[in-house]
Amino acid sequence: MNKLIKQILKFGVVGGLSFLIDFAIYTLIILFFGNARVTVAIAAFFGFTISLIFNYFSSMKFVFVHDENMDRRKEFTIFAVLSLIGLLLNEVLILGVLAVFDNVAFLQTGFNGILWKFKETLGKMFATGVVMVYNFITRKIFIEKKG
C-alpha cells in the first residue's frame, strides 16, 4: 500500500507539471486567438498533445515500472492510444461544461457573471481531474510491469 501511495504521489507531481504545460498552452492560445468553440477545441488539443509527450517520458522514468517484455514502440503505442481516448474524453468534457454554461441562466449571471467569465477555465479544470483518474488507472493496468 505504501508503494502505491508513493506512486500516486509521483504521478501527481508528473501530472501536475503536465497540467501546467497543458493549461499554459491552452490559455495562451485562447488569449491570442479568442474563445470561439473551435479555438477552444484546438487549444485543448495542442495543450493536451504537448503535455502528453512530456508526460510519457516523465511517467516512464519516474512513475511506472517498464515491462522488459514489452517493446518500447508497443508501450508508446498503448500509451498514445490510451491518451487519445483521454484526449477525446477531455474534449467532450470541456465542450459539455460549455454547453451546460450556455443553457443554465444562473451560470451566466450568478456571482455577478464571474463563473461565466471563467467557463473555459472551469471546463478545463473539471476535464483534467476526470482524465487524470482515467490516465492513472489505465496506465497502471495496461502499461506497468505486472507483479
C-alpha positions in Angstrom: 0.0 0.0 0.0 2.9 2.4 0.8 4.4 1.7 -2.6 1.1 2.6 -4.3 0.8 5.8 -2.3 4.3 6.9 -3.3 3.5 6.0 -6.9 0.3 8.1 -6.8 2.2 11.0 -5.3 4.8 10.8 -8.1 2.0 10.5 -10.7 0.5 13.6 -9.1 3.8 15.6 -9.5 4.3 14.5 -13.1 0.6 15.1 -13.8 0.8 18.5 -12.1 3.7 19.5 -14.3 1.9 18.1 -17.3 -1.2 20.1 -16.4 0.8 23.3 -16.1 2.2 22.7 -19.6 -1.3 21.8 -20.9 -3.1 24.7 -19.2 -0.5 27.3 -20.2 -0.7 26.3 -23.9 -4.5 26.1 -23.7 -4.8 29.5 -22.1 -2.2 31.2 -24.3 -4.0 30.0 -27.5 -7.3 31.3 -26.2 -5.8 34.6 -25.2 -4.2 35.2 -28.6 -6.9 33.7 -30.9 -10.2 34.1 -28.9 -12.6 31.8 -27.2 -14.7 30.6 -30.2 -15.6 26.9 -29.7 -13.3 25.8 -32.5 -10.5 27.7 -30.9 -11.1 26.2 -27.5 -11.1 22.7 -29.0 -7.9 23.4 -30.9 -6.3 24.9 -27.8 -7.3 21.8 -25.8 -5.8 19.6 -28.5 -2.4 21.3 -28.6 -2.2 21.7 -24.8 -3.0 18.1 -24.3 -0.7 16.8 -27.0 2.4 18.7 -26.0 1.8 17.8 -22.3 1.3 14.1 -23.4 4.8 13.9 -24.8 6.3 15.3 -21.6 4.0 13.1 -19.5 5.1 9.9 -21.4 8.8 10.4 -20.8 8.4 11.6 -17.2 5.9 8.8 -16.3 8.1 6.0 -17.7 11.1 7.5 -15.9 9.7 8.3 -12.5 6.2 6.7 -12.0 5.7 3.4 -13.8 7.9 0.4 -14.0 8.8 -0.5 -17.6 7.9 -4.1 -18.5 11.1 -5.6 -20.1 8.9 -8.0 -22.0 7.1 -5.1 -23.8 8.8 -3.4 -26.8 9.1 0.4 -26.3 7.2 1.0 -29.5 4.3 -1.1 -28.3 4.5 0.6 -24.9 4.3 4.1 -26.5 1.5 2.9 -28.9 -0.5 1.7 -25.9 0.3 4.9 -24.0 -0.7 7.0 -27.1 -4.0 5.1 -27.7 -5.0 5.4 -24.0 -4.0 9.1 -24.2 -6.1 9.6 -27.4 -9.1 8.2 -25.6 -8.2 10.6 -22.8 -8.0 13.5 -25.3 -11.4 12.6 -26.6 -12.8 12.5 -23.1 -11.0 15.8 -22.3 -12.6 17.5 -25.4 -16.1 16.1 -24.7 -16.0 17.2 -21.1 -14.8 20.7 -21.8 -17.4 21.2 -24.5 -20.0 19.6 -22.3 -19.3 22.1 -19.5 -19.5 24.9 -22.0 -22.9 23.6 -23.2 -24.1 23.5 -19.6 -23.0 27.1 -19.1 -24.9 28.1 -22.3 -28.1 26.5 -21.0 -28.1 27.4 -17.3 -29.0 31.0 -16.7 -27.6 31.1 -13.2 -24.1 30.1 -14.5 -24.3 33.1 -16.9 -25.4 35.7 -14.4 -24.7 34.3 -10.9 -22.0 35.8 -8.8 -22.0 38.9 -11.0 -21.1 36.8 -14.1 -17.8 35.6 -12.6 -18.5 32.0 -13.4 -19.3 32.9 -17.0 -16.0 34.7 -17.4 -14.1 31.6 -16.4 -16.2 29.0 -18.0 -13.4 27.7 -20.3 -11.1 27.5 -17.3 -13.6 25.7 -15.2 -14.3 23.3 -18.0 -10.6 22.6 -18.4 -10.1 22.0 -14.7 -13.1 19.6 -14.5 -11.9 17.7 -17.6 -8.4 17.5 -16.3 -9.5 15.9 -13.0 -11.5 13.3 -14.7 -8.9 12.5 -17.3 -6.2 12.3 -14.6 -8.0 9.5 -12.8 -8.6 7.7 -16.1 -4.9 8.0 -17.0 -3.6 6.6 -13.8 -5.9 3.6 -13.8 -5.5 2.7 -17.5 -1.7 3.1 -17.4 -1.4 1.0 -14.3 -3.5 -1.7 -15.9 -2.1 -1.7 -19.5 1.5 -0.4 -19.3 3.1 -1.0 -16.0 5.0 -4.2 -15.4 2.8 -6.8 -13.6 3.8 -8.4 -10.4 
